[in-house]
């Protein structure tokens, strides 16, 4: 009857693997997201899980600063992703995605990319500078979106205390499409019943 946001994890305990299920109630989805920048010092930037304690610390600090999450940047101030989500940019009508070598391959981003490709929306991989005061041509984006499984599309409304603009029509166009596509089963054809080897 309720909405849940479970986490299934595995960890080594000596010579055993412990599998844990944390059945958490889902928080409300954020229509907009505020971020603060933090240096990306993850050890495994393309693997989801090993850096969770570090990312939880960054996120807690972001919340103390009045934001929802930490925006991870490299030494040059280029966006890699967020502590608990993927951050992408829009440059005109083109989706700009940070380099895959510094981010976890996000499920929500994957679904969005398929939807955009079907609609003929261009997508490029490029650098997004986390400087809200720079000209859009210099920073590489006009608008930033925070993406994750819980919040779907949540435009970044504030970065380091600076308000950002957003294209309301674009959000209204793609948010329901993403929600509908994300609700589809991941498997096509007969669903596994758990009895097969």
SERO-746152 format. One record per residue: residue number from 1; x negated, y negated, z of N, C-alpha, C in turn. Coordinates in nm, 3 decimals, always signed. Atoms other than C-alpha are relative to their C-alpha. Last residue first. Layout:
<pts>
[pt NUM, [X, Y, Z], [X, Y, Z], [X, Y, Z]]
...
</pts>
This chain:
<pts>
[pt 197, [+0.138, -0.007, -0.051], [-1.819, +2.287, -1.322], [-0.079, -0.119, -0.045]]
[pt 196, [+0.096, -0.053, +0.096], [-1.453, +2.204, -1.376], [-0.141, -0.005, +0.058]]
[pt 195, [+0.016, -0.146, -0.010], [-1.211, +2.176, -1.087], [-0.104, +0.056, -0.093]]
[pt 194, [+0.088, -0.040, -0.110], [-1.240, +1.800, -1.023], [-0.023, +0.149, +0.010]]
[pt 193, [-0.081, -0.039, -0.116], [-0.935, +1.716, -1.233], [-0.085, +0.049, +0.116]]
[pt 192, [+0.055, -0.117, -0.068], [-1.118, +1.515, -1.498], [+0.081, +0.032, +0.125]]
[pt 191, [+0.076, +0.038, -0.118], [-0.882, +1.281, -1.684], [-0.057, +0.126, +0.066]]
[pt 190, [-0.041, -0.064, -0.126], [-0.776, +1.389, -2.031], [-0.091, -0.042, +0.115]]
[pt 189, [-0.039, -0.140, +0.009], [-0.852, +1.138, -2.306], [+0.037, +0.056, +0.135]]
[pt 188, [-0.102, -0.017, +0.101], [-1.045, +0.818, -2.258], [+0.032, +0.149, -0.007]]
[pt 187, [+0.010, -0.118, +0.085], [-1.223, +0.764, -1.931], [+0.112, -0.002, -0.104]]
[pt 186, [+0.132, -0.004, +0.061], [-1.280, +0.426, -1.767], [-0.014, +0.116, -0.098]]
[pt 185, [+0.087, -0.107, -0.049], [-0.909, +0.385, -1.701], [-0.134, -0.001, -0.073]]
[pt 184, [-0.007, -0.122, +0.080], [-0.768, +0.044, -1.798], [-0.092, +0.106, +0.059]]
[pt 183, [-0.096, -0.091, -0.061], [-0.736, -0.212, -1.516], [+0.013, +0.131, -0.077]]
[pt 182, [+0.064, -0.064, -0.116], [-1.054, -0.389, -1.626], [+0.091, +0.101, +0.067]]
[pt 181, [+0.096, -0.099, +0.051], [-0.900, -0.461, -1.968], [-0.066, +0.075, +0.115]]
[pt 180, [-0.073, -0.108, +0.068], [-0.597, -0.628, -1.809], [-0.095, +0.108, -0.047]]
[pt 179, [-0.072, -0.075, -0.102], [-0.806, -0.833, -1.566], [+0.074, +0.118, -0.062]]
[pt 178, [+0.096, -0.081, -0.074], [-1.044, -0.934, -1.846], [+0.070, +0.084, +0.106]]
[pt 177, [+0.046, -0.107, +0.090], [-0.758, -1.045, -2.067], [-0.100, +0.091, +0.070]]
[pt 176, [-0.099, -0.110, +0.006], [-0.600, -1.235, -1.778], [-0.041, +0.114, -0.092]]
[pt 175, [-0.020, -0.065, -0.131], [-0.927, -1.428, -1.712], [+0.106, +0.111, -0.007]]
[pt 174, [+0.076, -0.123, -0.020], [-1.009, -1.490, -2.079], [+0.023, +0.070, +0.133]]
[pt 173, [-0.008, -0.094, +0.112], [-0.752, -1.745, -2.199], [-0.063, +0.134, +0.036]]
[pt 172, [-0.138, -0.053, +0.010], [-0.693, -1.926, -1.873], [+0.015, +0.100, -0.113]]
[pt 171, [-0.023, -0.087, -0.115], [-1.069, -1.962, -1.825], [+0.138, +0.063, -0.008]]
[pt 170, [+0.079, -0.122, +0.024], [-1.111, -2.097, -2.178], [+0.021, +0.099, +0.115]]
[pt 169, [-0.067, -0.078, +0.104], [-0.826, -2.347, -2.128], [-0.074, +0.131, -0.026]]
[pt 168, [-0.116, -0.068, -0.058], [-0.972, -2.467, -1.798], [+0.069, +0.089, -0.103]]
[pt 167, [-0.098, +0.000, +0.108], [-1.310, -2.548, -1.954], [+0.120, +0.083, +0.047]]
[pt 166, [-0.039, -0.129, +0.055], [-1.518, -2.624, -1.650], [+0.107, -0.018, -0.105]]
[pt 165, [-0.120, -0.002, +0.082], [-1.716, -2.914, -1.514], [+0.033, +0.141, -0.045]]
[pt 164, [+0.019, -0.038, +0.140], [-1.964, -2.883, -1.232], [+0.133, -0.005, -0.072]]
[pt 163, [-0.119, -0.054, +0.067], [-1.968, -3.061, -0.895], [-0.030, +0.027, -0.147]]
[pt 162, [-0.041, +0.079, +0.116], [-2.313, -3.104, -0.740], [+0.119, +0.066, -0.068]]
[pt 161, [-0.070, +0.120, -0.040], [-2.367, -2.971, -0.386], [+0.044, -0.090, -0.114]]
[pt 160, [+0.085, +0.081, -0.088], [-2.631, -2.716, -0.484], [+0.063, -0.135, +0.033]]
[pt 159, [+0.132, -0.059, -0.008], [-2.407, -2.589, -0.764], [-0.090, -0.094, +0.080]]
[pt 158, [+0.100, +0.082, -0.067], [-2.034, -2.654, -0.750], [-0.131, +0.076, +0.008]]
[pt 157, [-0.052, +0.136, -0.014], [-1.735, -2.535, -0.954], [-0.101, -0.094, +0.065]]
[pt 156, [+0.081, +0.067, -0.103], [-1.888, -2.212, -1.083], [+0.043, -0.146, +0.003]]
[pt 155, [+0.090, +0.106, +0.046], [-1.607, -2.046, -1.278], [-0.075, -0.065, +0.117]]
[pt 154, [-0.013, +0.106, -0.098], [-1.469, -1.726, -1.123], [-0.097, -0.111, -0.040]]
[pt 153, [+0.059, +0.126, +0.047], [-1.406, -1.458, -1.384], [+0.029, -0.106, +0.105]]
[pt 152, [-0.018, +0.013, +0.144], [-1.341, -1.122, -1.218], [-0.076, -0.120, -0.051]]
[pt 151, [-0.048, +0.133, +0.037], [-1.342, -1.188, -0.844], [+0.024, -0.017, -0.149]]
[pt 150, [-0.106, +0.052, -0.086], [-1.366, -0.831, -0.714], [+0.060, -0.129, -0.054]]
[pt 149, [-0.117, -0.087, +0.002], [-1.559, -0.666, -0.995], [+0.117, -0.057, +0.080]]
[pt 148, [+0.019, -0.126, -0.071], [-1.803, -0.951, -1.046], [+0.133, +0.075, +0.006]]
[pt 147, [-0.074, -0.121, +0.034], [-1.858, -1.253, -1.266], [-0.030, +0.111, +0.100]]
[pt 146, [+0.042, -0.103, -0.094], [-1.962, -1.610, -1.182], [+0.090, +0.120, -0.028]]
[pt 145, [-0.099, -0.092, -0.055], [-1.912, -1.835, -1.484], [-0.071, +0.098, +0.093]]
[pt 144, [+0.048, -0.127, -0.055], [-2.124, -2.140, -1.569], [+0.118, +0.080, +0.053]]
[pt 143, [-0.088, -0.057, -0.104], [-2.029, -2.429, -1.800], [-0.061, +0.132, +0.046]]
[pt 142, [-0.100, +0.103, -0.028], [-2.214, -2.659, -2.042], [+0.086, +0.042, +0.119]]
[pt 141, [-0.141, -0.036, -0.025], [-2.528, -2.446, -2.061], [+0.084, -0.125, +0.023]]
[pt 140, [-0.045, -0.115, +0.078], [-2.893, -2.441, -2.176], [+0.144, +0.041, +0.022]]
[pt 139, [-0.024, -0.110, -0.094], [-3.045, -2.668, -1.906], [+0.054, +0.125, -0.070]]
[pt 138, [+0.122, -0.040, -0.068], [-3.204, -2.904, -2.157], [+0.020, +0.120, +0.092]]
[pt 137, [+0.092, -0.055, +0.100], [-2.910, -2.927, -2.398], [-0.129, +0.050, +0.066]]
[pt 136, [-0.039, -0.137, +0.034], [-2.670, -2.963, -2.103], [-0.093, +0.062, -0.104]]
[pt 135, [-0.089, +0.002, +0.116], [-2.861, -3.267, -1.977], [+0.030, +0.143, -0.041]]
[pt 134, [+0.065, +0.009, +0.131], [-3.016, -3.205, -1.638], [+0.105, -0.007, -0.110]]
[pt 133, [+0.016, +0.141, +0.037], [-2.825, -3.286, -1.317], [-0.069, -0.018, -0.135]]
[pt 132, [-0.127, +0.060, +0.041], [-2.685, -2.934, -1.266], [-0.011, -0.146, -0.045]]
[pt 131, [+0.013, +0.142, -0.031], [-3.034, -2.784, -1.270], [+0.127, -0.070, -0.047]]
[pt 130, [-0.091, +0.032, -0.112], [-3.023, -2.404, -1.255], [-0.020, -0.145, +0.045]]
[pt 129, [+0.072, +0.071, -0.105], [-3.179, -2.358, -1.600], [+0.099, -0.043, +0.108]]
[pt 128, [-0.092, +0.095, -0.059], [-3.008, -2.095, -1.813], [-0.073, -0.065, +0.117]]
[pt 127, [+0.033, +0.056, -0.130], [-3.247, -1.904, -2.037], [+0.102, -0.105, +0.041]]
[pt 126, [+0.080, +0.121, -0.006], [-3.113, -1.693, -2.319], [-0.023, -0.048, +0.141]]
[pt 125, [+0.075, -0.008, -0.124], [-2.943, -1.378, -2.439], [-0.090, -0.122, +0.003]]
[pt 124, [+0.144, -0.002, +0.013], [-2.684, -1.459, -2.702], [-0.061, +0.023, +0.138]]
[pt 123, [+0.068, -0.026, -0.127], [-2.314, -1.394, -2.744], [-0.149, +0.005, -0.027]]
[pt 122, [+0.144, -0.028, -0.001], [-2.090, -1.521, -3.025], [-0.055, +0.014, +0.141]]
[pt 121, [+0.067, +0.106, -0.075], [-1.711, -1.486, -2.992], [-0.149, +0.032, +0.006]]
[pt 120, [+0.096, +0.072, +0.083], [-1.571, -1.265, -3.269], [-0.070, -0.116, +0.069]]
[pt 119, [-0.059, +0.127, +0.043], [-1.260, -1.161, -3.075], [-0.095, -0.083, -0.087]]
[pt 118, [-0.120, -0.032, +0.078], [-1.376, -0.799, -3.051], [+0.065, -0.125, -0.057]]
[pt 117, [+0.046, -0.052, +0.130], [-1.718, -0.922, -2.942], [+0.118, +0.032, -0.090]]
[pt 116, [+0.046, +0.113, +0.080], [-1.556, -1.134, -2.667], [-0.046, +0.045, -0.139]]
[pt 115, [-0.116, +0.082, +0.037], [-1.361, -0.839, -2.530], [-0.041, -0.115, -0.092]]
[pt 114, [-0.078, -0.076, +0.099], [-1.666, -0.612, -2.540], [+0.121, -0.080, -0.047]]
[pt 113, [+0.073, +0.003, +0.127], [-1.879, -0.877, -2.367], [+0.075, +0.077, -0.109]]
[pt 112, [-0.019, +0.132, +0.062], [-1.614, -0.920, -2.096], [-0.070, -0.007, -0.135]]
[pt 111, [-0.139, +0.005, +0.049], [-1.611, -0.545, -2.021], [+0.024, -0.133, -0.072]]
[pt 110, [-0.014, -0.093, +0.112], [-1.992, -0.537, -1.998], [+0.140, -0.001, -0.060]]
[pt 109, [+0.059, +0.062, +0.119], [-2.002, -0.850, -1.782], [+0.016, +0.091, -0.121]]
[pt 108, [-0.092, +0.106, +0.041], [-1.759, -0.689, -1.539], [-0.053, -0.071, -0.124]]
[pt 107, [-0.118, -0.060, +0.063], [-1.969, -0.371, -1.523], [+0.094, -0.108, -0.054]]
[pt 106, [-0.130, +0.014, -0.064], [-2.289, -0.563, -1.450], [+0.115, +0.060, -0.080]]
[pt 105, [-0.099, -0.003, +0.108], [-2.626, -0.437, -1.576], [+0.142, +0.002, +0.058]]
[pt 104, [-0.071, -0.128, +0.001], [-2.836, -0.546, -1.276], [+0.099, -0.002, -0.117]]
[pt 103, [-0.133, -0.009, -0.060], [-3.054, -0.845, -1.356], [+0.054, +0.143, -0.009]]
[pt 102, [-0.003, +0.054, -0.136], [-3.410, -0.951, -1.432], [+0.137, +0.008, +0.065]]
[pt 101, [+0.114, -0.051, -0.077], [-3.501, -0.755, -1.749], [-0.001, -0.049, +0.144]]
[pt 100, [-0.035, -0.128, -0.062], [-3.152, -0.813, -1.893], [-0.113, +0.054, +0.088]]
[pt 99, [+0.078, -0.115, +0.046], [-3.239, -1.176, -1.964], [+0.034, +0.126, +0.079]]
[pt 98, [+0.141, -0.007, -0.041], [-2.963, -1.418, -1.868], [-0.066, +0.130, -0.045]]
[pt 97, [+0.021, -0.098, -0.106], [-2.642, -1.421, -2.079], [-0.148, +0.001, +0.038]]
[pt 96, [+0.144, -0.016, -0.021], [-2.531, -1.718, -2.291], [-0.020, +0.087, +0.125]]
[pt 95, [+0.032, -0.051, -0.132], [-2.174, -1.702, -2.425], [-0.151, +0.022, +0.008]]
[pt 94, [+0.088, -0.118, -0.006], [-2.133, -1.921, -2.732], [-0.025, +0.038, +0.145]]
[pt 93, [-0.085, -0.120, +0.007], [-1.839, -2.158, -2.786], [-0.081, +0.129, +0.004]]
[pt 92, [-0.102, +0.014, +0.104], [-2.025, -2.469, -2.671], [+0.091, +0.120, +0.004]]
[pt 91, [+0.059, +0.111, +0.075], [-2.306, -2.338, -2.457], [+0.090, -0.019, -0.121]]
[pt 90, [-0.060, +0.031, +0.130], [-2.128, -2.119, -2.203], [-0.074, -0.121, -0.056]]
[pt 89, [-0.031, +0.138, +0.038], [-2.322, -1.970, -1.918], [+0.071, -0.007, -0.133]]
[pt 88, [+0.021, +0.024, +0.142], [-2.345, -1.640, -1.735], [+0.036, -0.145, -0.030]]
[pt 87, [-0.031, +0.137, +0.041], [-2.383, -1.553, -1.369], [-0.037, -0.016, -0.146]]
[pt 86, [+0.074, +0.041, +0.119], [-2.361, -1.191, -1.257], [+0.042, -0.143, -0.032]]
[pt 85, [-0.072, +0.014, +0.126], [-2.247, -1.117, -0.905], [-0.093, -0.036, -0.113]]
[pt 84, [-0.106, -0.100, +0.011], [-2.340, -1.039, -0.546], [+0.083, -0.015, -0.127]]
[pt 83, [+0.023, -0.109, -0.095], [-2.676, -1.213, -0.493], [+0.104, +0.110, -0.015]]
[pt 82, [-0.035, +0.040, -0.136], [-2.632, -1.416, -0.811], [-0.021, +0.119, +0.092]]
[pt 81, [-0.138, -0.037, -0.029], [-2.811, -1.366, -1.143], [+0.034, -0.053, +0.138]]
[pt 80, [+0.006, -0.143, +0.028], [-3.147, -1.445, -1.310], [+0.138, +0.061, +0.021]]
[pt 79, [-0.096, -0.089, -0.065], [-3.111, -1.821, -1.343], [-0.026, +0.145, -0.040]]
[pt 78, [-0.086, -0.067, +0.098], [-3.422, -2.014, -1.450], [+0.086, +0.103, +0.072]]
[pt 77, [-0.137, +0.047, -0.017], [-3.565, -2.245, -1.184], [+0.098, +0.058, -0.099]]
[pt 76, [-0.024, +0.116, +0.086], [-3.924, -2.203, -1.305], [+0.141, -0.058, +0.016]]
[pt 75, [+0.087, +0.109, -0.041], [-4.020, -1.975, -1.014], [+0.020, -0.126, -0.082]]
[pt 74, [+0.142, -0.031, -0.001], [-3.721, -1.749, -1.087], [-0.080, -0.125, +0.038]]
[pt 73, [+0.078, +0.062, +0.108], [-3.364, -1.820, -0.984], [-0.145, +0.044, +0.009]]
[pt 72, [+0.141, -0.039, +0.003], [-3.101, -1.638, -0.781], [-0.069, -0.060, -0.121]]
[pt 71, [+0.039, -0.010, +0.140], [-2.771, -1.815, -0.719], [-0.149, +0.025, -0.005]]
[pt 70, [+0.129, +0.056, +0.037], [-2.667, -1.745, -0.360], [-0.025, +0.024, -0.149]]
[pt 69, [+0.105, -0.096, +0.033], [-2.300, -1.688, -0.280], [-0.128, -0.076, -0.035]]
[pt 68, [-0.052, -0.136, -0.003], [-1.981, -1.849, -0.154], [-0.109, +0.103, -0.021]]
[pt 67, [-0.021, -0.062, +0.132], [-2.126, -2.188, -0.063], [+0.055, +0.141, +0.018]]
[pt 66, [-0.127, +0.041, +0.058], [-2.098, -2.402, +0.250], [+0.030, +0.055, -0.137]]
[pt 65, [+0.020, +0.126, +0.071], [-2.465, -2.386, +0.358], [+0.129, -0.048, -0.069]]
[pt 64, [+0.031, +0.101, -0.102], [-2.383, -2.118, +0.618], [-0.016, -0.139, -0.064]]
[pt 63, [-0.127, +0.028, -0.068], [-2.223, -1.920, +0.334], [-0.020, -0.106, +0.108]]
[pt 62, [-0.080, +0.082, +0.091], [-2.544, -1.949, +0.132], [+0.132, -0.039, +0.064]]
[pt 61, [+0.055, +0.136, -0.002], [-2.747, -1.825, +0.428], [+0.077, -0.094, -0.090]]
[pt 60, [-0.036, +0.057, -0.130], [-2.519, -1.523, +0.461], [-0.052, -0.143, +0.013]]
[pt 59, [-0.141, +0.040, +0.006], [-2.559, -1.461, +0.088], [+0.045, -0.062, +0.132]]
[pt 58, [-0.012, +0.119, +0.085], [-2.937, -1.465, +0.110], [+0.145, -0.050, -0.004]]
[pt 57, [+0.060, +0.112, -0.074], [-2.932, -1.223, +0.405], [+0.012, -0.129, -0.080]]
[pt 56, [-0.097, +0.035, -0.105], [-2.691, -0.991, +0.222], [-0.051, -0.117, +0.083]]
[pt 55, [-0.107, +0.079, +0.063], [-2.922, -1.002, -0.082], [+0.105, -0.042, +0.103]]
[pt 54, [+0.056, +0.131, +0.036], [-3.221, -0.887, +0.128], [+0.110, -0.091, -0.058]]
[pt 53, [+0.025, +0.075, -0.124], [-3.020, -0.603, +0.282], [-0.053, -0.141, -0.026]]
[pt 52, [-0.121, +0.047, -0.070], [-2.877, -0.503, -0.060], [-0.029, -0.075, +0.131]]
[pt 51, [+0.020, +0.135, -0.052], [-3.218, -0.487, -0.237], [+0.121, -0.053, +0.078]]
[pt 50, [+0.116, +0.009, -0.089], [-3.218, -0.107, -0.283], [-0.021, -0.138, +0.063]]
[pt 49, [+0.005, -0.073, -0.125], [-2.858, -0.099, -0.407], [-0.121, -0.025, +0.086]]
[pt 48, [-0.095, +0.043, -0.102], [-2.812, -0.195, -0.769], [-0.016, +0.086, +0.124]]
[pt 47, [-0.062, -0.115, -0.065], [-3.124, -0.146, -0.981], [+0.092, -0.049, +0.112]]
[pt 46, [-0.090, -0.065, +0.096], [-3.240, -0.406, -1.235], [+0.072, +0.120, +0.058]]
[pt 45, [-0.106, +0.086, +0.053], [-3.392, -0.653, -0.987], [+0.098, +0.067, -0.096]]
[pt 44, [-0.056, -0.082, +0.107], [-3.585, -0.391, -0.785], [+0.115, -0.076, -0.067]]
[pt 43, [+0.102, -0.097, +0.042], [-3.819, -0.583, -0.551], [+0.046, +0.084, -0.118]]
[pt 42, [-0.038, -0.141, -0.005], [-3.594, -0.886, -0.520], [-0.116, +0.089, -0.046]]
[pt 41, [+0.114, -0.079, -0.043], [-3.765, -1.221, -0.463], [+0.036, +0.148, +0.016]]
[pt 40, [-0.024, -0.143, +0.018], [-3.527, -1.445, -0.655], [-0.126, +0.078, +0.035]]
[pt 39, [+0.101, -0.069, +0.080], [-3.573, -1.796, -0.517], [+0.028, +0.150, -0.002]]
[pt 38, [+0.101, -0.062, -0.085], [-3.247, -1.939, -0.385], [-0.099, +0.073, -0.092]]
[pt 37, [+0.112, -0.072, +0.061], [-2.997, -2.171, -0.550], [-0.097, +0.050, +0.106]]
[pt 36, [+0.124, +0.070, -0.033], [-2.667, -2.259, -0.384], [-0.116, +0.082, -0.054]]
[pt 35, [+0.127, -0.070, -0.013], [-2.333, -2.154, -0.533], [-0.111, -0.093, +0.049]]
[pt 34, [+0.107, +0.094, -0.031], [-1.968, -2.259, -0.512], [-0.127, +0.080, +0.025]]
[pt 33, [+0.112, -0.041, -0.084], [-1.716, -2.032, -0.684], [-0.101, -0.113, +0.016]]
[pt 32, [+0.120, +0.077, +0.030], [-1.369, -2.095, -0.826], [-0.110, +0.041, +0.098]]
[pt 31, [-0.020, +0.058, +0.132], [-1.053, -1.880, -0.845], [-0.120, -0.082, -0.046]]
[pt 30, [+0.027, +0.144, +0.004], [-1.187, -1.667, -0.561], [+0.028, -0.054, -0.139]]
[pt 29, [+0.085, +0.043, +0.110], [-1.026, -1.324, -0.525], [-0.013, -0.152, +0.002]]
[pt 28, [-0.069, +0.065, +0.111], [-0.882, -1.251, -0.184], [-0.100, -0.041, -0.106]]
[pt 27, [-0.030, +0.141, -0.026], [-1.081, -1.010, +0.030], [+0.073, -0.059, -0.120]]
[pt 26, [+0.050, +0.096, +0.099], [-1.042, -0.640, -0.037], [+0.032, -0.142, +0.043]]
[pt 25, [-0.110, +0.074, +0.064], [-0.996, -0.421, +0.267], [-0.060, -0.104, -0.094]]
[pt 24, [-0.017, +0.139, -0.045], [-1.305, -0.206, +0.321], [+0.125, -0.060, -0.065]]
[pt 23, [-0.130, +0.040, +0.055], [-1.334, +0.173, +0.302], [+0.034, -0.138, +0.056]]
[pt 22, [-0.046, +0.112, -0.082], [-1.705, +0.234, +0.360], [+0.128, -0.052, -0.065]]
[pt 21, [-0.112, +0.071, +0.060], [-1.792, +0.576, +0.222], [+0.045, -0.106, +0.099]]
[pt 20, [-0.090, +0.074, -0.088], [-2.134, +0.709, +0.310], [+0.109, -0.068, -0.081]]
[pt 19, [-0.095, +0.072, +0.084], [-2.349, +0.976, +0.146], [+0.103, -0.063, +0.092]]
[pt 18, [-0.127, +0.032, -0.065], [-2.651, +1.083, +0.345], [+0.086, -0.082, -0.096]]
[pt 17, [-0.066, +0.113, +0.065], [-2.932, +1.251, +0.153], [+0.134, -0.021, +0.070]]
[pt 16, [-0.142, -0.011, +0.035], [-3.145, +1.473, +0.374], [+0.045, -0.126, -0.073]]
[pt 15, [-0.010, -0.085, +0.120], [-3.524, +1.519, +0.392], [+0.145, +0.019, -0.044]]
[pt 14, [+0.095, -0.110, -0.006], [-3.572, +1.226, +0.628], [+0.005, +0.079, -0.128]]
[pt 13, [+0.019, -0.009, -0.145], [-3.256, +1.023, +0.600], [-0.091, +0.119, +0.022]]
[pt 12, [+0.082, -0.109, -0.052], [-3.238, +0.913, +0.237], [-0.012, -0.013, +0.150]]
[pt 11, [+0.133, +0.040, -0.049], [-2.951, +0.690, +0.135], [-0.072, +0.123, +0.052]]
[pt 10, [+0.081, -0.114, -0.040], [-2.628, +0.719, -0.063], [-0.136, -0.053, +0.046]]
[pt 9, [+0.145, +0.016, +0.007], [-2.354, +0.464, -0.107], [-0.069, +0.127, +0.046]]
[pt 8, [+0.057, -0.133, -0.014], [-1.983, +0.451, -0.182], [-0.150, -0.015, -0.016]]
[pt 7, [+0.139, -0.014, +0.043], [-1.829, +0.107, -0.125], [-0.045, +0.142, +0.030]]
[pt 6, [+0.089, -0.096, -0.064], [-1.454, +0.058, -0.112], [-0.143, -0.007, -0.053]]
[pt 5, [+0.123, +0.027, +0.073], [-1.267, -0.262, -0.205], [-0.107, +0.093, +0.059]]
[pt 4, [+0.125, -0.040, -0.061], [-0.910, -0.191, -0.102], [-0.117, -0.030, -0.091]]
[pt 3, [+0.104, +0.008, +0.101], [-0.574, -0.348, -0.173], [-0.134, +0.025, +0.068]]
[pt 2, [+0.087, +0.116, -0.005], [-0.296, -0.232, +0.056], [-0.100, +0.002, -0.115]]
[pt 1, [-0.083, +0.120, +0.000], [+0.000, +0.000, +0.000], [-0.087, -0.125, +0.000]]
</pts>
